[in-house]
């Protein structure tokens, strides 16, 4: 898989976002083993932008690891500074399954209750309205009734 190409402005923005991050994967003396690549792949899936610390004194070996990781994991190389490598990969869109018979879930509603005297602040209540309930104009929660069918329509069914 080819590595992702970024514009200098995008790379600068990702570099700024990675500044406060701590390394999530450490590459030891064994180098890039399949287990290390798997961990870096999992970290990219979870965080999108990661730092990798390489405990190797050879700069050319670190640069080669950096390019290999970017190419193998379909990631964009952001920065190689010292023994730190910064990689970024866009998060894949999640496939959502559509459930036809799913009912609406609970929703939180703020209700303002004004006082009889005009100079006081209204009382704010946070209510949770379930899918089978409705909120009246007075701020009460009522169970939603099924829509009534006429006698003629019931006989036709």
C-alpha positions in Angstrom: 0.0 0.0 0.0 1.4 3.4 -0.8 1.9 6.0 1.9 -0.4 8.9 2.2 0.9 12.2 0.7 0.0 15.4 2.7 0.5 19.0 1.9 3.0 21.0 4.0 0.1 22.8 5.7 -1.6 19.5 6.7 1.7 18.1 7.9 2.4 21.2 10.0 -1.1 21.0 11.6 -0.6 17.3 12.5 2.9 18.1 13.8 1.4 20.7 16.1 -1.3 18.3 17.3 1.3 15.6 18.0 3.5 18.0 20.1 1.8 17.1 23.4 1.4 13.4 22.8 3.5 10.7 24.5 4.9 7.8 22.6 2.4 4.9 22.5 4.7 2.3 21.0 8.3 1.6 21.8 10.5 -0.2 19.3 13.3 -2.1 21.1 16.5 -3.7 20.0 14.8 -6.3 17.9 13.6 -3.7 15.5 10.3 -3.9 13.5 8.9 -7.3 14.4 5.5 -8.3 13.1 4.2 -7.8 16.7 5.4 -4.2 16.8 3.8 -3.5 13.4 0.6 -5.0 14.7 0.7 -2.7 17.8 1.4 0.4 15.7 -1.5 -0.5 13.4 -3.8 -1.0 16.4 -2.6 2.4 17.8 -3.2 4.1 14.5 -6.7 2.7 14.3 -7.4 3.9 17.9 -5.8 7.3 17.9 -5.1 8.3 14.2 -2.1 10.3 15.2 0.7 8.6 17.2 4.3 8.9 18.3 6.7 5.9 18.2 9.9 5.9 20.1 12.8 3.9 18.6 15.6 2.8 20.8 18.2 2.6 18.1 21.3 4.9 17.7 21.6 4.5 13.9 19.7 7.4 12.2 19.6 5.8 8.8 18.0 2.7 10.3 15.4 4.8 12.1 14.7 6.7 8.8 14.3 3.4 7.0 11.9 2.1 9.7 10.0 5.3 9.4 9.5 5.0 5.7 8.7 1.3 6.0 6.1 1.9 8.6 4.5 4.6 6.5 4.4 2.4 3.4 3.3 -0.9 5.1 0.6 0.6 7.3 -0.8 3.1 4.7 0.1 6.0 7.0 1.4 9.5 6.4 4.9 10.3 7.8 4.6 13.5 9.8 7.9 14.0 11.6 11.1 12.2 12.4 12.9 14.1 15.2 15.6 12.3 17.2 14.3 8.9 18.2 10.7 9.9 17.8 8.6 9.0 14.8 5.2 10.6 14.3 2.6 8.9 12.0 -0.9 9.8 11.0 -3.6 7.8 9.3 -7.2 9.0 8.6 -9.9 7.1 10.5 -11.9 4.9 8.2 -15.7 5.6 8.2 -17.6 3.3 10.4 -20.2 1.2 8.7 -23.5 1.6 10.5 -26.2 -1.0 10.3 -29.7 0.2 9.8 -32.2 -1.5 12.1 -35.7 -1.0 10.7 -37.6 -2.0 13.9 -35.6 0.2 16.2 -37.7 2.6 18.3 -36.5 6.1 19.3 -34.3 6.2 22.3 -34.5 8.5 25.4 -33.9 12.2 25.0 -33.0 14.8 27.5 -35.2 17.9 27.6 -34.9 21.2 29.5 -38.1 22.5 30.9 -38.4 26.1 32.1 -41.0 26.7 34.8 -41.7 30.4 35.2 -42.7 31.8 38.6 -46.0 33.6 39.3 -44.1 36.7 40.1 -42.4 38.2 37.2 -39.1 39.3 38.7 -37.7 35.8 39.6 -35.6 33.5 37.4 -37.4 30.6 35.9 -36.7 27.2 37.4 -34.8 24.9 35.0 -35.6 21.2 35.1 -33.8 18.5 33.1 -36.1 15.7 32.2 -35.5 12.4 30.4 -38.3 11.6 27.9 -38.4 8.0 26.8 -39.4 6.8 23.3 -43.0 5.9 24.4 -43.6 9.2 26.3 -44.4 12.8 25.3 -44.0 16.1 27.0 -47.1 18.3 27.6 -47.1 22.0 27.3 -47.2 22.2 31.1 -43.9 20.3 31.5 -45.5 17.0 32.5 -44.4 13.7 31.0 -47.3 11.5 29.7 -47.2 8.1 28.1 -47.8 8.3 24.4 -51.1 6.8 23.4 -51.4 4.9 20.2 -53.1 6.8 17.5 -56.8 6.1 17.5 -58.3 4.6 14.4 -61.9 5.3 13.4 -64.5 2.6 13.7 -64.8 2.3 9.9 -61.0 1.9 9.4 -60.9 -0.7 12.1 -63.6 -2.7 10.4 -61.8 -2.4 7.1 -58.6 -4.0 8.5 
